Amino acid sequence: MSSTGKATLNDKTGMLSHSNQKIPTTHAYEFGGPFGTLLTTLALPVLVLVLAHWAKKGYLDLSFFSDEDSRTIFCPSCDNLPLLLKCAAGLCAWFLALVILWALLPGLWVEGAPVHGNPNHRLPYKLNGHLTFWVVIGSVVLFRLPLNEYLYRYYENLAFTDISLCFLLAGYLYISSFAKDQHGKPKVLSIMGNSGNAAYDFFMGRELNPRIGRFDWKQFCELRPGLILWVLLNYACAQEQYKVYGKVSGSMVLLNVFHAFYVWDSLHMERAILTTMDITTDGFGFMLVFGDLAWVPFTYNHPAKYLVHHDPNLSAPVLAAIFGLYVLGFYIFRAANSQKDMFRSNPNDPRVAHLTYMPTKRGTRLLTSGWWGMARKINYTGDYLMGLTYSLLCGFDSIVPYYYAVYFCILLVHRSIRDDVLCQDKYGKDWDEYKRQVPYRFIPGIV
Ligand code: NDP
């Protein structure tokens, strides 16, 4: 499962030249194959719009089966083309503004992980997401932007337009993956998204690292337009709650802080994204385009949208307990991820030098003590605890905000299975031995 092509960093633009680049072909399907991915491509956008509707109503409203409601839910701007165009212009302007910040703000250029495991083939990435975050948040605060007048008021229209733009971008990326690179060579493809089946490859993403010059679509979209928009949508919800009720509730404040902190942390640790599965393994297709740009902002914001009109007025001790759970989750999440990053970057670092590890035939070392000796995916457990607090902040009056707790559980379990299969493939018998030494997946001694 690896490319045999040799590539070298060869010029000042950081672009790569390849010799004998062999494009690997997908033989094993994921996500239910072509049928499953087609269904997911069609169903998830619908789910985003339904969730937005439920968050507003505060209960599982099924009236969208009636003709009148279905039009406003599933096609919220269809009878208002000028509004649809304004939303599209607004979203494109947002994306473009962030691209300009990416280009203009200073940032460290670093090399990514070896492409398809080839140590001579690494791509350069500019890291200035953290600065971008502060420029955007600073501007919103400084200019006291009434975000609710745009982001909350036209929420559904924006979600619909955003989804439509995701289809366009994923279509462009799919088509452009067949073109040659600037050296007249075939593009480097993802092993997962090169099956030959159009629906499947459109979803999984054919090209591994689509770029325009030094601008990397995937790295940029992973952490910026969707994640920062998520924070702004939350803020818009808080502003709306204040406008309607004259105060911002404890749950709304905590939710805004939790989410903003999570996003800030991701951007602060931007470099860590370069070694994740999304960057190293998955192609940039509809799955990631839609996930990064539409699903994350419009569904992760779901609890805040729910809170605007359905706040449970939780007491201070309950809020404090939820806060404690969040801190615990964050501690596990950050400590585990940092320990692995630290160990992989410099195993002699005194903070990790004492840890035991397993050498592997692949050349990399697998930690067998510390966080990674407790459970193989303990970082996901920490992440999940944080995710759970978002739903808990909404109280227990409705099942609607628990969508996030259920969804996040499914996402992390599924992702852990995917990573397990990939590691089995990468490490073979060494992975069996690692699993024997670290038998638990999420919670030591239990799961
Ligand atoms: P991980 O950070 O868990 O990395 C998995 C990789 O780490 C493996 O493929 C393997 O790669 C390496 N590895 C596994 N075990 C060990 C070990 N014992 N010692 C050293 N290296 C090991 O995976 P993800 O990229 O999936 O997740 C990154 C973070 O992002 C997680 O904390 C996750 O919770 C979060 N996340 C959040 C999402 C959200 O929507 N909020 C969605 C997805 C992820 P190799 O050996 O090849 O380096």
Residues whose N, C-alpha, C, O or C-beta is under 5 A from the ligand:
A	BS01	NDP	T276 M277 T364 R365 L366 L367 W372 R376 N379 Y380 D383 D419
